[in-house]
Every structure is written in C-alpha cells, then in structure tokens.
C-alpha cells in the first residue's frame, strides 16, 4: 500500500505540474505563433507569389522529405545519439534502387535492395555506438563520408535514370489528392499526408507502446535502464535502424518523384532534420545533460517517466525488506 501511495503521489504531482502550465506559454504554441507570423509577413510582402497554391504546395512537398528524416532523427536524439549519415545513406539508397531499375530489375526487388543498404548502414552505426562504445558523432560522420563516397563511385557523379520502370512507381511520388473548393481544385501532395500520418503514428507509439518507451529510459539513464533489466545495446541499435528505415522511405519517395538516383541527394539533410527535431522539442544531450531551452522536450517527458519507474522500484525494494523482516 505504501508503494502504491508513493507512486500515485508521483503521478499526481506530475499531472498537477502539467495542469498548472498555461497552454499559451508552451513550446508548441510559441512555435505555431512564430510560424504564423512569418507566413503573414511574407504573404503581406509578396501576396501574389507567396500565397499562390503552387508555391505553398511546393513548400509542403519539399518539407515532407525532411519531415520523414526528422522522425528518425528524433528517435536517435532521445537515446542521446545523433545521426549525421542520413543524407548520404539516402543518396546511396536512391543510387542502388535506380541502378537496379535501370538494369530492368523489377521495382519491388530494387526497393528491397535499397532497404537492405539503408538498414545495413544503420546497423553498422548502431553496433559501433552500442558495442564498440564509439561516440555517435564520430561513427555517423564516418558513415556519412563512406556512404557518399560509395554512391559517387557507383555513379561517377551522374544522374541515374530508369525509363523502363513500372509506371505506378514513377507516378506515386507525385500523386496528389484533389480537393474541390468552389470552382477551384487544389492538389494536396500524397507525400505530405504520408509524412503527417507517420508523425502521428510514431508519436503515439513513443507515448504508449512499451518497446518505444524504452528509448526514453535508455536516453534518461543508460545505467539505470540496464539495472532495470533493459537490453540497452539492443535499444540503441534499434534506434539507428529506425532512423535508417525512415531514410529509406524518404529515398523511395524522392526517387519516385524525381525519377532519378543521384549521389548528391541529401546534402545538408542531416542538419535540416536535426534542426527540425530540436525545434520540434527534442533535446540535444551533451554529456548527459539536455541543451538549454529544451525543458518541454520529449526526452524530458521520458525522464519523468524514468523517475517514476525508479520510484516504483525503490518502494518495491523497501516493501520487500519490510516483508522479509
């Protein structure tokens, strides 16, 4: 009973602090306000060009690629890692798929080969970080150079087209859902809807699915997570594999939309994804401490969850000693 009361008090304290926080002072509200302000200013300065649906649709389409990569980057940041190789791995994956499809390999096997390439890079990153204990920055920086170099050698810097690929694949990346509004028809990019759906699904899994909650426990304290029975190495490797999975998915959409594979795809994608993840609420951990200004981040919510877990285990041990005596 004592343990239950302590855990209940911990939950109540956390919920009370959340309830006291004004929604208008939250990080999310300030980000929305900032973006709306920029949109209004640019719209006022260039109403004809900036507010046209063609321009808005182009911005949303290009944003979707970085959005998908940022999902995987967020998971890596939660476990105190970083993945600088996302852009290069994406380029290597597009080159692999394009070369195979140009050689008249069916689309699905070519996509599978690209997935194997991306997951192999993620696996190497995860193994070197988890098993060898090398800093994630150094590991992924090296992978960034290796993957980009291999892609450049395979293509000699040229575009790789695949004119004989199945039409459904070359049309998928530019597919639009048309919305009728009065007499006007507006095309909504399918890749944007896919990106938003994956954001919602990943957020739900991080909040409620136990295997994904393990990322928070490992990120808050790897040693405490290990003592609690979690396989920390497996969780770290899984984080880098998930990052590679989202990179591959981005590569598929990019290859389909542009109908080419290119070794210079994704230059700067790692920085844009990192910035998107941090601005969106993830924390850059430095020596185990979150960066300033990230107090409302996903890892901080994970830290509170880990604190509750430690409280439960602490009072469970005390209850066990009391019963044994």
N, C-alpha and C positions, 0 to 999 in steps of 0.2 A: 504494500500500500504506500509506503514511504517513497519507493521508487516511482510509482505511478503519479503521486502528487508532485514530485520534483519535475518529472518530465512534463506533466500538464502545466506546471508553472512556467517552465521554459517556453513551451509553445504559446502560452497566454502572453508572456512578456514580448515575444517576437511579434505576435499578431497585434498587440497593443501599440508597439512602436510603429508598425506599418500603418495602422489606422490613424495615428496622430500625424503622419506625414501628409502635407497638403498635396493634392494631385497637380496643382499649378506650380509647385516647386520641384516636381520630379524631373529627372533627366529626360524622359521621353517627351514631356510637354515642352520643355525648352528646346529640344531638337526640332520638334514639329513647328514651333513658333519661329525658330531661326530659318528653317527651310521655306516656310510660307512667306516670310519677309523677303528673302532673296528672290523668290518666284514673283512676288508682287513688284519689286523694284525693277527686275529685268523685263517684266511684262509691261510696266509703265514706260520704260525707256525704248523698247522695241516691240510694240504691240503686234505689228503685222507679222514679223518674222518669228519672234519667240513664242507667241501664243498660238501659232498655227498648229493644227493637229499633226502635220507632217513632222515638224520639229519635235513636238512632245513625244510622238511615237518613236522617233529615232533615239531620243534620250533614254526613254524607257527600255528600248531594245538593247542598247549598249550597256545600260546599267545592269541588266539581268545577268550578264556573264560574270561581272564582278560580284554580284549578289550571291551567285551559286558558290563561287570560290570562298567568299567570306563566311559562308555557313561552316565549311570545313575548317577554315582558319579559326573560327570561334571555338570549336571543339578542341583544337590544339592549344589555343591560349588558355582554356580552362584548366588543362593539365600542366600549366606553366611552361609550355613549349612554344615554338614558333616554327613556321614552315615557309622558308624563303624559296623553295623549289617549285611552288605551284605553277608559276608561269612557264618555266622550262619544261616541266613534266607535261603540261597541257600541250605545248608545242610538239614534243616528242610523240605524244599520243595521236595528235592530228596527222603528223607525218606518217606514222605507222599505218593508220587506217587508210590514208589517201594512197600510199604506195600499194597496199594490198588491193584496194578497189580499182586502181589503175591497171593492176595485173589481172583484172577480171575475177578477183575473189568475191564471192557474194557478200552482201552488206553485213549480215549478222556475224559471220566468222571474222570479218575485218573489224567490226566493233568489239568483238570478244578479244581479239589480239590487242587492240588499243587498251582495253580494260586490264589485260594481263600486264602490259607495260606500265600502266599507271600504278596498279597495285604493287608491282614489284618495286618500283621506286619508293612507294610509301612504306613497304615492308622493310626495305634497307634502312630508310630513315628511322623507323621505329626500333629496329634491332640495335642500331648503333647508339641510339639515345638510351634505350632501356637496358640492354645487355652490356654494351661497352662503356656506358656512362659518359659518352662524349656530349658536350654542350649542343643543344638543338640548333643554335645559331651556326655553329661550325659544320655540323652534319648537313643541314639543309642548304647552306651556302655552297658546300662542295657538290651536293646533288644538283643544285641549280646550274653549275658550270658543266658538270658531266652530261646532264640531260640535254642542255642546249648544244653542247658540242657534238653529241651523237646525232641530234636532229640536223645540224648544219652539215655534217659529213654525209649523211644519207641523202640530202637534197642538193648539196653544193650551193646552198643559198637560194635555190629556185622554188617557184610555186609548183605544187604537185596537184594537178587536176585529175579528175576521174570521170570523163564524159560518158562512160558506159555503165555507171552505177544506176541502181534502181531508181526510177523517178520519185517514188514515195519518200526516199531518203533525202534527195536533193530539194524536195519541196517542203519537208517537215520543218526545217529550221526557219522558214519564212512564212509559216502558216499563220493566218490571222482569223480571229473571231470577229465577224462584222456585227456591229450594233447599230440598229436603225434609230435615229433620233430626229423625229420630224421627217423632213425630206433629205436630210444628210445621213450618210453612212460612215461610221468610224470603225477602222480596223484596229483591234486590240491584239498585240503580238502574243502568240501562244507561249513563247519562252518566258514572258513576264509572268503569266499565270502559273506556269510550271515553277518558276523561282519562288513566287509568293506561297504556293502550296507547299513546297519543300521547306520553306522557312517556318510555316505554321506546324508542319509535321515534326520537324526537328525540335522546335520549341516545346511542343507537347511531350515528346519523348524525354527531353532533358528535364522537364519538370516532374514527370510522373512515372517514367519507366525505370525500374531499378537498375538494369545494366548501364543506362546512360547516366543515372545519378552517381555511379561510381567515378565518373570523370571529375565531379566536384570534390569528392572525398580525397582522391589522389592529388588534385590540384591544391587543396587546402593544406594537407599534410601527408606526404607520401609515407612517412614512417608510421604515423597513426593509422593510416589505411592498411598498411602491411600488418601491423599488430592486430587490426580488427578482422583479419582473415582475407582481405582482398589481394588478388594477384596483381600487384602494381605494374609489373612488367607487361603483363597481358593488356592491361588497360591503356598503358602508354602506346603500345604497338597498335591497338585498336583505334586510338585517336588519329594516328598518322595514316592508317589505312582508310579511315573515313574521309580524311582530307583528300587523299588520292582518289577516292571514289567520286567525290564532288568535282574534282578536277577533270576526271574522265567524262563525267556527264556534261560539263561545260565544253569540253573538247568535241564531243559528239554534236552538240547544238551549233558550235562555231563552224565545224567542218561542213555540216549540213547547210547552214545559212550562206556561207561564202563559197561552197563547192570547191574548196582547195585545202590542202595541208601546207603549212608554212612553218619553217624553223624559227621565224621571228615573231610568231604569235606569243602573246602573253608577256611581252617586255613591260615591266612595271606593274604587272597584275598583282604580284605579291605585296607591293606597297599599298595599292588601292584596296586590296582585300584586308590587309592589316589595319589600315585607317578606318575602313567601314566597320570592322569588328570592334575596334576600340571606341569609335564614336558611338556605335550602337550599344555599348555597355560592357564589353569585355574588358578585362584588366590585363595590362602588361605587367607581369610579375618580374621583379628584379630582386634576386637573392631572397626569394620567398615572400617579398612584400609587394602589394599592389601599387601601381603607379598612382600619384596624386590625382584627385579628381575622378576616381573610379569607384566611389563609395557605394553606388547603387548598381553595381555590375552583377552579371551572372555569377562569377566566382565568389562574390561576397555573399550572395544568397546561398551558394554552396557551402561557404564557410560556416554560415549559421546552421545549415543542416548538419554539417560535420560536428559542430559544437553540441548540437542536440544528441547526436549519436554517442559522443563521448560521455555526455551526462547520463544517458541511459546505461551505458556500460559501467560507469563509475558507481551508480547507485545499485546496479545489479550485483557488483562485487561486494559492496557493503552489505546488501541483503543476504548474500551467500555466506559471508563471515558471521553475520548475526545468527543465521540459522544453524551454522555449524557449532557455534558456541552454546 
